[in-house]
Amino acid sequence: MNLDDAIKHAEEQGENERDCHCAAEHRQLAEWLKDYKRLLEVS
């Protein structure tokens, strides 16, 4: 799994998760991964 796959997976889980707490955590993870990706691209 690469970074793009991890972002996609976290976003999908954030959309499909029935537990609101877990869905929110997946959405937050996706945002952190996107931030990390942007930092890697700048470096």
C-alpha positions in Angstrom: 0.0 0.0 0.0 1.4 3.4 -0.9 0.5 6.8 0.5 -2.2 7.5 -2.1 -3.8 4.1 -1.4 -3.8 4.8 2.4 -5.5 8.2 1.8 -8.1 6.6 -0.4 -8.7 3.8 2.1 -9.1 6.2 5.0 -11.5 8.4 3.1 -13.6 5.4 2.1 -13.7 4.1 5.6 -14.7 7.6 6.8 -17.6 7.5 4.4 -18.7 3.9 4.9 -18.1 3.4 8.7 -21.3 3.0 10.7 -19.8 4.0 14.0 -19.6 7.8 14.0 -16.5 7.9 16.2 -14.6 5.5 13.9 -15.7 7.4 10.8 -14.5 10.7 12.3 -11.1 9.1 13.1 -10.7 7.8 9.6 -11.6 11.2 8.1 -9.0 12.8 10.4 -6.4 10.2 9.4 -7.1 11.0 5.8 -6.5 14.7 6.4 -3.2 14.0 8.2 -2.1 11.7 5.4 -2.9 14.5 2.9 -0.9 17.0 4.9 2.0 14.6 5.1 1.9 14.0 1.3 2.0 17.8 0.7 5.0 18.1 3.0 6.8 15.4 1.1 6.1 17.1 -2.2 7.5 20.4 -0.9 10.7 18.9 0.5 
